[in-house]
Amino acid sequence: MALSSLEMEALRLSLQVALWAIGVSLPLGIAMAWVLVRKTFPGRILLDGIVHLPLIVPPVVVGYLLLVIMGRRGLVGAWLWDTFQISIAFSWQGAAAAAGVMAFPLLVRSIRQELEAVDPKLEQAACTLGARPFVVFVTVTLPLIVPGILTGAILAFARCLGEFGATITFVSNIPGETRTLPLALYTAVQSPGGEGAALRLVMISVALALGALITSEYLTRRTRK
């Protein structure tokens, strides 16, 4: 199965976008899960709802909100452009941002479920021995939630690879810049004689998704032994 240069570029771009999205989202996801599990404060339920909103609303809504906020004339994007000449809309960085936002709830949920299973008394015991909160988290909590982190990261990675709606709304469908695998598949389906390319892209997408799921299951079982 030989891939064309455009298909190879779409595959490379998808992997790049997904890796960057997870790399940035992972520490934020760990911090968010810890806050939602270990802290009690007014508005926690609202924060929890906002975090999981991308699971419920159409991806196009998320893409449009990103455009309103991070576009060159957006609430934050205008300041970034005027101050630093930085614009992530219609770029692969924007595609990574869209993918990261869409996958973030999966990441947080997996880590949160693992964190809820950790007995707080273990952390309290470490604190009574004089360990600082950060040291307690790194030496006690973090090793215990590794399975959840791995599962969440891999599932979120797979979700990033399959992101379409938010991506095409926020960064469009630019060859070599924002045309990831799902967008390349959409383009092939819409093009006359693109059935062969569409089939190849479908096979690649299915293989990547299955690989991610199998890896997630294997690592989860291995880390729990």
Buried (B, 14 or more C-beta within 10 A) or exposed (E): EEBEEBBEBBBEBBBBBBEBBBEBBBEEBBEBBBBBBBEEEEEEEEBBEEBBBBEEEEBBBBBBBBBBBBBBEBEEBBEBBEEEEEBBBBBBBBBBBBBBBBBBBBBBBBBBBBBBEBEEEEBEEBBEEEBEEEEBBEEBBBEBBBBBBBBBBBBBBBBBBBBBBBBBBBBBBEEEBBBBBBBBBBBBEEEEEBEEBBEBBBEBBEEBBEEBEEBBEEBBEEBEE
